Amino acid sequence: MGQNATLDEQMLHLKLDGWCVVENVIPADEVEGVRESVLASTLKHQRSDAPAQIGHRTGLINYNQSFAPYLITPHFLDVIEAALGSPVRVSFTSAMINYSGNARGNLHADWPFNQHNAGHIPAPYPDIVAHLTTLWMLSPYTPENGATIIVPGSHRMETNPSADSCSHDENDPYPTETQVSGAAGSVLVMDSRMWHAAGANRTEEARVAMAIRFAPWWLNLNGLRPGSGERARLMKTTGLNENEVEAVRKEVYAGLPPAVKPLFEHWVEH
Ligand SMILES: O=C(O)CCC(=O)C(=O)O
């Protein structure tokens, strides 16, 4: 489903199946520049605790702003706002470099539905769209290089493999799973409840991608803020760990295009 799919068609796909692909969010002649820039920043600021065979940088916006103008590509942002209501917030910006030989990941749903996180909506959770995961294909996504595995329709389950109550083992493939291929510059938009996993990279090339997640204005993100009292209390009461999303540095925020700023305003450092 591409740039020419109507918003209604994309929303139906997202509601019924839990995902859609928005094409040409980054134009074909600009995506290589963004890929090389994100790759360089990730290599420079690589998280030391990233899993083997994966280059990872959370809080990417602090290290690289080359992708920022594309967050407001109209035919992309329209989908996000139609699903979550307006105004929306960016909750996570992460770079993910899946190197040659990277193994298949485990099937999971994302924050705030992943039951391994301190901040999670307990399963069984309600059937509402509360968070979107968008995976930006900076390399073309193919079955060979590890295109994301999804289980269409699984967002309408009230649980996921991270929950003790779920009978499906997170390491087992699911019979109806499929991989989402796409051209570089396309974005896979998923309901964060949807069961998904990284595919195995059986090529010689790295698969370069970003995970940019979006929240509606009403979702509490404070548990992700390093040093916040709410985060400390959540981790203490659940005994679980939580992702950390570093605040957007003031000078980074000041340099963002004016129309992009509202997406990050809630997370600027105090
Ligand atoms: O790398 C992928 O294809 C999947 C990434 C993923 O599972 C995630 O960001 O939650």
The ligand as a Tripos MOL2 file, in Angstrom:
@<TRIPOS>MOLECULE
LIG
   10     9     1     0     0
SMALL
NO_CHARGES

@<TRIPOS>ATOM
      1 O1         14.4110   -4.9670   13.7930 O.co2     1 LIG1
      2 C1         13.2630   -5.3340   13.5550 C.2       1 LIG1
      3 O2         12.8920   -5.7100   12.4390 O.co2     1 LIG1
      4 C2         12.2430   -5.3750   14.6640 C.3       1 LIG1
      5 C3         12.5330   -4.3570   15.7100 C.3       1 LIG1
      6 C4         11.7290   -4.5610   16.9320 C.2       1 LIG1
      7 O3         11.3070   -5.6170   17.2550 O.2       1 LIG1
      8 C5         11.4240   -3.4140   17.7640 C.2       1 LIG1
      9 O4         11.9920   -2.3360   17.5480 O.co2     1 LIG1
     10 O5         10.6050   -3.5680   18.6830 O.co2     1 LIG1
@<TRIPOS>BOND
     1     1     2 2
     2     2     3 1
     3     2     4 1
     4     4     5 1
     5     5     6 1
     6     6     7 2
     7     6     8 1
     8     8     9 2
     9     8    10 1
@<TRIPOS>SUBSTRUCTURE
     1 LIG1         1 GROUP 0 **** ****
